[in-house]
């Protein structure tokens, strides 16, 4: 999942939460989750959520 935003004017694409990540991965039980944030000059950022489980 990606959540893309611009500083000062937040624009998000798709949903960036654990429930959506688990649903997209076909998980019924989430054991843990982590996220990755990639940011460029404080202007552009991409957030990815990964859920792990069964």
Secondary structure by P-SEA (a helix, b strand, c coil): cbbbbcccbbbbcccccaaaaaaaaccccccbbbbbbbbcccccbbbbbbbbcc
